[in-house]
């Protein structure tokens, strides 16, 4: 049975440190849970992860059994935003953050399969199952780079992306900040964590 790995086969799951690549990301479906507050202390954030992972691994088993297809569960991703973008770059005021955490739903997965995965997650007492939704997300043109190190040291990289790279290339920001977590903080030292930092952009009509 062929095993599909989204990180190897889909554009956008690789990035380079200190290099800001322009990419076009096509529409993709995700299992998503919304919330707000500091991810380090928020019960809502912990509940979201405690729901997404059981759901995604149940979906993997169902696809293998029902479709004869095996896939690697994609990495955790998150969208982040706040009223003041300095909350991300300089202030790092996590209490002010809003977020959507999400995991990719592979192509070919039908509603009957996601419904079955919900039932499995329900039996595992997934605490945010009532907030989980399946939605298509279309980012289009983006600029992304790789951050290596603790999450709290992303600020200077984000400041460079927002304040230098994007305007110097004649773009403006749109949408929300996107992160893809290639490292597992439970198993990796903070200095070895790898995170893709992505920002959707559009041409700046004023230039």
C-alpha positions, -999 to 999 in steps of 0.1 A, spaced: 0 0 0 14 34 -10 20 58 18 14 95 10 34 121 29 20 156 24 53 172 35 71 155 6 44 158 -21 27 192 -16 41 226 -23 46 248 7 58 223 33 95 231 28 112 264 35 147 278 38 163 296 68 171 333 60 155 329 25 121 344 18 104 324 -9 74 335 -29 50 306 -34 14 301 -46 -6 278 -23 -36 262 -39 -69 257 -20 -67 229 5 -91 214 31 -83 214 68 -98 203 100 -99 235 120 -106 247 155 -108 284 165 -99 301 197 -81 330 214 -56 337 242 -21 326 251 -15 291 236 8 283 266 -19 287 292 -52 285 273 -75 256 280 -91 263 247 -58 258 229 -50 225 247 -86 213 240 -82 221 203 -50 200 200 -66 172 221 -94 172 194 -75 177 162 -50 148 167 -75 121 176 -97 132 147 -68 132 122 -54 98 133 -89 84 131 -92 98 96 -59 81 87 -72 47 99 -105 51 81 -89 61 48 -66 31 51 -95 7 58 -122 22 35 -101 36 6 -70 14 7 -48 45 11 -23 53 38 -12 88 45 11 105 70 -8 128 93 2 163 82 20 187 106 1 209 129 -6 244 114 -20 276 129 -33 309 118 -26 338 141 -39 374 143 -44 403 166 -57 439 164 -21 451 168 5 432 147 31 443 172 16 416 194 35 392 172 67 411 164 78 431 193 54 430 222 46 393 219 15 398 239 0 363 236 -31 372 256 -42 394 226 -38 366 200 -66 349 182 -59 316 164 -71 288 142 -53 255 147 -56 230 118 -44 198 102 -46 191 65 -74 167 52 -59 148 23 -75 148 -11 -101 122 -18 -116 122 17 -153 124 16 -178 137 42 -187 101 51 -151 96 62 -148 128 82 -182 120 99 -168 86 108 -136 102 122 -158 125 143 -175 95 158 -142 80 167 -129 112 182 -162 115 202 -155 81 218 -121 94 228 -137 124 246 -122 150 222 -130 181 242 -135 206 213 -153 184 189 -182 208 188 -159 235 175 -141 214 149 -150 221 113 -138 210 78 -132 240 56 -113 248 23 -86 274 28 -73 293 -2 -41 314 5 -28 321 -30 4 341 -32 25 341 -1 60 347 12 75 322 36 107 314 54 120 289 79 126 298 116 148 275 136 147 279 173 122 286 201 88 300 191 94 331 212 124 341 191 103 344 159 97 382 165 128 395 146 121 372 117 85 384 115 95 420 118 119 416 89 93 398 68 65 424 75 86 456 75 113 449 50 109 420 27 72 424 18 73 462 11 107 460 -7 92 435 -31 62 457 -39 37 437 -19 13 444 10 1 420 36 -33 404 34 -50 376 53 -34 364 85 0 351 97 4 313 92 28 289 109 35 253 101 52 233 129 77 208 115 92 201 149 76 185 179 82 205 211 76 174 232 105 157 216 128 184 203 150 209 222 137 244 217 168 255 197 161 227 172 124 234 165 116 242 129 87 264 120 76 277 86 65 313 89 41 323 60 23 356 51 -2 359 23 6 390 2 -9 410 -27 7 435 -51 8 470 -36 -13 491 -60 3 522 -46 37 514 -61 
